[in-house]
Amino acid sequence: MDKVKAGELIYGRNPIVEAIKDGKEFEKIYIQDSMRGETEKEIRALCKEYNIPLSRVPTEKLNYLSRNQNHQGLIGSISPIIYQNLDLILAHVYEQGRNPLIVVLEGVSDVRNLGAIARSALLFGADALVFTAKNNASINADTIKSSAGAILQIPVCREKNMMTIIDLIQSYGVKILATDLHGASYIGEVNLTEPIAIIMGAEEKGVTLETLRRSDHRIMIPQQTDFDSLNVSVAAGVILYETLRQRKLH
């Protein structure tokens, strides 16, 4: 499987299983929604073991992706990046004598928002961009374009779920700051020079209640009017700018 390239689609059970076991990084695997039996169980187990998003789709979707080639009900998309280990990143940042700045995305599903956030994260000095294997935008050509290539330069981590992310981050003494519009402190009133992880929520729903309960602090951006909240990528840029501003003055 050495000839498999980033962004390439792999069709069929045997090539996909071989590529997974060969250590190829998958962005997502698409499986026919009506598939049952041993192959379905095997793919589902491998996706769980290797933390690969699995999407059940109708045959028409698979036919479209494969351009009507023989896909056997399975298509795998090779990732354009190599996902990093969050544990190792946090340890490395502390070894360098710096306070970590981690950006965590919970359910950000638009590739353009993901790309824009990656761009801001790189420009304002974030150490990593983190999200879960489920319910988040994929990294593809559109993501890379909207990030102006930044998504290829900043460490990106894909973890199993939010509780795993929060537990790991807090085990390093990093404070969780979750964005919220209710009962939150303005970002200028919060100490952003400490080791922190900023959690940005889904475009429509924001950060989930469970994550808010686990967070150390709730933060928000001051607004002149109550017209609407900022787009998640714009909000991320504002918060990251304020973080860099505070750290430059510290």
Secondary structure, DSSP 8 states (H G I E B T S, - for coil): -TT--TT-EEESHHHHHHHHHTT--EEEEEEETT--SHHHHHHHHHHHHHT--EEEE-HHHHHHHHTT---TTEEEEE-SS----HHHHHHHHHHTT---EEEEEES---HHHHHHHHHHHHHTT-SEEEEESSSS---SHHHHHHTTTGGGTS-EEEES-HHHHHHHHHHTT-EEEEE-SSS-EEGGGS--SSSEEEEEEBTTTBS-HHHHHH-SEEEE---SS-S----HHHHHHHHHHHHHHHHHH-
